[in-house]
Amino acid sequence: TSLVALHYLREDHRFITEFYMDRKNNLKIKGYGDPFLISETLQKIAGELCGKVNAAEAIILDDSYFLKPIDIPGVTDSFEPYDAPNGALCANFNTVSFKREKGGYVSAEPQTPLLPFVLDRIRHFKSKEGRILLSSRQNETTIYFGNLMQYFLWEKGVRTNGKIELGRVDETKDRLILRYISELSLKDVISELLKFSNNFVANQLLLSAGVRAHGAPGTLEKGIDAALSYSRQVLCTETIRIAEGSGISRENRISALDMHRVLNRFKPYRLLMPVNNGEFYKTGTLSNVSTRVGYLEHQPDQVFSFIVFLNTPGKTADGVMKKLHARLH
């Protein structure tokens, strides 16, 4: 997925989010799939907006850049972060962290307020602490983004009437007041993706690559088609099977030989991977499946690719890696 994103979007790509005012003084926000619209970023955006607008009526959210619903194979209705849904306008990876304190619930992250919008969900969770996933049903993920953005705007003194709804930007009539450009380049995003194995981010990249290849709105099908075209035309293989971009689906299939082709292409970007003792690596885990792939850098001019795929219950790549390291030393 990282290679596909680098191919279609280019390594210096930065995601954007646009802010408009319409003729009724509504603030309109259009998302373009930025996977890192986190609380700290929204605070900065609110600071920029407060110098451009003092007050607004409603907040209108445009998430039409990706076509809904986005159903990712392998994703379930669990409360695990790896099952977070995707969308064009999302905050904090579509998750909310909380803890119980003094008889009530508070945010587990100091930079993120615990909004009334999610309190019922948290009470239903019936846990002293944890993380809930926002749902794509009834536009919950997008509406949460609007509520969080409103909170930070109010904090900066920009008042709105409290109404938050979905709508569309009309570029012929609405006035662009801010185009936020992410501080993270695509290479930065990929580095974070590989470090934390964030499934949400991976599929945001696949969807965005699909838009670049086939135009908006983004769909999983367009992303898959872009990835398969890359596999055929650049990796010169037709045996890779792609169902989504994160690896959570068992419908994904890749051989060790095809993974070797991937690693050869990714070698110039290996510094984006987690590193330990001269080993640049990425792991993957499903039930009864454990993988570890990457590079062993014996000398600056000696970089060896390795691929370990295991489907034996209870086994890990640790023993294999110890032997590989021993051979190099």
Sequence and secondary structure as in RCSB ss.txt:
>XXXX:A:sequence
TSLVALHYLREDHRFITEFYMDRKNNLKIKGYGDPFLISETLQKIAGELCGKVNAAEAIILDDSYFLKPIDIPGV
TDSFEPYDAPNGALCANFNTVSFKREKGGYVSAEPQTPLLPFVLDRIRHFKSKEGRILLSSRQNETTIYFGNLMQ
YFLWEKGVRTNGKIELGRVDETKDRLILRYISELSLKDVISELLKFSNNFVANQLLLSAGVRAHGAPGTLEKGID
AALSYSRQVLCTETIRIAEGSGISRENRISALDMHRVLNRFKPYRLLMPVNNGEFYKTGTLSNVSTRVGYLEHQP
DQVFSFIVFLNTPGKTADGVMKKLHARLH
>XXXX:A:secstr
 HHHHHHHH TT   EEEEEE TT  EEEEE   TT  HHHHHHHHHHHTTT SB S EEEE TTB S    TT 
 S SSGGG    SS SGGGEEEEEEETTEEEESSTTS   GGGHHHHHHH  SEEEEE  SGGGHHHHHHHHHHH
HHHHHTT B  S EEE    TTTSEEEEEEE SS HHHHHHHHHHHT HHHHHHHHHHHHHHHH SSB HHHHHH
HHHHHHHHTS  S  B S SSS  TT B  HHHHHHHHHHHGGGGGGS EETTEEEEEEEETTEEEEEEEEEEET
TEEEEEEEEE STT  SHHHHHHHHHHH 
